[in-house]
Amino acid sequence: MYGVRSVLEAPYREAVFTIRDGERFIGLIGFKSTDPLARTTEIGYWLREAWQGRGIVTTAVRALCRMAREELAMRCVAIKCATGNGPSNRIPQRLGFTLDHVEHRAELLEDGRYTDANVYLLNLADRNTSVRP
C-alpha cells in the first residue's frame, strides 16, 4: 500500500477518488501533476489485485478523461505506467492514448529500486479525439 499512502499523505492534493465494491475500498484513481496554465494533467490509478482484470480502471479512466475535457478544460492527459507492468500499460493503449516516451528511473518502488515508465498521452484539444469505447 506504499502507493496509496504516498497519495493520501501528499502535501498538495488534487482530485483523488476511491474505488469501492460496496463499502469495501479496492483502489484509487485521480488527477495529479495538473498544470492549469498549460491545461495538462496526469491520471494515476491503483487497484487491489483481486479486482484487476475486470475493466474497473478502464471505465474509471474513461470517466476521468471526459471530466478532464468537459469540466476542467484540459488539453492533454498523461498516464505513466511502469514499463514492466503489462496490465497497467494496456489501459491507456486500449483507450487510444499514444506512447510518447519512456521516462527513465521514473518511480521509486517500495523495495528502494527505481523503475522506468512509459508515458502515454491523449490530446483532448482536438475535438475529434475521443477515448475509445
C-alpha positions as CSV (number, residue, x, y, z in Angstrom):
1,M,0.0,0.0,0.0
2,Y,3.0,2.3,-0.4
3,G,1.5,4.0,-3.4
4,V,-1.8,4.6,-1.6
5,R,-0.1,6.1,1.4
6,S,2.0,8.5,-0.7
7,V,-1.1,9.8,-2.4
8,L,-3.0,10.3,0.8
9,E,0.0,12.0,2.6
10,A,0.9,14.3,-0.3
11,P,1.2,18.0,0.8
12,Y,-0.9,19.2,-2.2
13,R,-3.9,17.1,-3.1
14,E,-5.6,17.1,-6.4
15,A,-8.8,15.3,-7.2
16,V,-8.5,11.7,-5.9
17,F,-11.4,9.3,-5.9
18,T,-11.8,6.0,-4.1
19,I,-12.9,2.9,-6.0
20,R,-15.2,0.7,-4.0
21,D,-17.0,-2.5,-4.2
22,G,-20.0,-1.7,-2.0
23,E,-18.4,-0.4,1.2
24,R,-15.1,-2.2,0.6
25,F,-12.1,0.1,-0.5
26,I,-10.5,-1.5,-3.6
27,G,-8.5,1.3,-5.2
28,L,-7.8,4.9,-6.0
29,I,-7.8,7.0,-9.2
30,G,-7.3,10.6,-9.7
31,F,-5.6,13.6,-11.3
32,K,-2.0,14.5,-10.4
33,S,0.6,16.9,-11.6
34,T,-2.1,19.2,-13.0
35,D,-0.9,22.4,-14.7
36,P,-3.9,24.7,-15.0
37,L,-2.0,27.2,-17.2
38,A,-0.8,24.6,-19.7
39,R,-4.1,22.7,-19.2
40,T,-2.4,19.4,-18.7
41,T,-2.9,16.7,-16.1
42,E,-1.9,13.1,-15.4
43,I,-4.2,10.3,-14.3
44,G,-2.8,7.9,-11.8
45,Y,-4.5,4.7,-10.6
46,W,-4.1,1.8,-8.2
47,L,-6.4,-1.2,-7.8
48,R,-6.2,-4.2,-5.4
49,E,-5.0,-7.3,-7.3
50,A,-8.2,-9.3,-6.6
51,W,-10.3,-6.8,-8.6
52,Q,-7.9,-6.4,-11.5
53,G,-8.8,-7.6,-15.0
54,R,-12.5,-6.7,-14.7
55,G,-12.4,-3.4,-16.6
56,I,-12.9,-1.3,-13.5
57,V,-9.9,1.0,-14.0
58,T,-10.6,1.3,-17.8
59,T,-14.1,2.5,-17.0
60,A,-12.8,4.9,-14.4
61,V,-10.0,6.3,-16.7
62,R,-12.6,6.9,-19.4
63,A,-14.8,8.9,-17.0
64,L,-11.8,11.0,-15.8
65,C,-10.8,11.8,-19.4
66,R,-14.4,13.0,-20.0
67,M,-14.1,15.1,-16.8
68,A,-10.7,16.5,-17.8
69,R,-12.1,17.7,-21.2
70,E,-15.6,18.8,-20.3
71,E,-15.3,20.1,-16.8
72,L,-11.6,21.0,-16.3
73,A,-10.9,22.2,-19.9
74,M,-7.7,20.2,-20.1
75,R,-6.0,19.9,-23.5
76,C,-3.8,16.9,-22.7
77,V,-3.9,13.9,-20.3
78,A,-0.9,11.7,-19.5
79,I,-0.7,8.3,-17.9
80,K,2.6,6.9,-16.7
81,C,3.0,3.1,-16.3
82,A,6.0,1.1,-15.1
83,T,7.4,-0.5,-18.2
84,G,7.1,-4.0,-16.8
85,N,3.5,-3.6,-15.7
86,G,1.6,-5.1,-18.7
87,P,-1.9,-4.8,-17.2
88,S,-1.4,-1.2,-16.3
89,N,0.0,-0.3,-19.8
90,R,-2.9,-2.0,-21.6
91,I,-5.3,0.6,-20.1
92,P,-4.0,3.7,-22.0
93,Q,-3.3,1.5,-25.0
94,R,-6.9,0.2,-25.0
95,L,-8.3,3.8,-24.7
96,G,-6.4,5.3,-27.6
97,F,-3.5,7.0,-25.8
98,T,-0.3,7.3,-27.7
99,L,3.1,6.2,-26.2
100,D,5.1,9.4,-26.2
101,H,8.3,8.4,-24.5
102,V,10.0,6.3,-21.7
103,E,10.9,8.2,-18.6
104,H,14.0,6.6,-17.0
105,R,14.1,5.9,-13.3
106,A,10.6,7.5,-13.1
107,E,9.2,5.8,-10.0
108,L,10.7,4.7,-6.7
109,L,9.5,1.3,-5.7
110,E,8.8,0.1,-2.2
111,D,12.0,-2.0,-2.2
112,G,14.1,1.1,-3.0
113,R,14.7,0.4,-6.7
114,Y,13.6,2.7,-9.4
115,T,11.6,1.6,-12.5
116,D,11.3,3.2,-15.9
117,A,7.8,4.3,-17.0
118,N,6.0,4.5,-20.3
119,V,4.4,7.9,-20.7
120,Y,1.2,7.9,-22.7
121,L,-0.6,11.0,-23.9
122,L,-4.1,11.8,-25.1
123,N,-4.7,15.1,-26.9
124,L,-8.1,16.4,-25.7
125,A,-7.7,19.7,-27.6
126,D,-8.7,18.1,-30.8
127,R,-12.4,17.7,-30.7
128,N,-12.2,14.7,-33.0
129,T,-10.1,12.9,-30.3
130,S,-12.1,10.7,-28.0
131,V,-11.3,7.9,-25.6
132,R,-12.1,4.6,-27.3
133,P,-15.2,2.8,-26.1
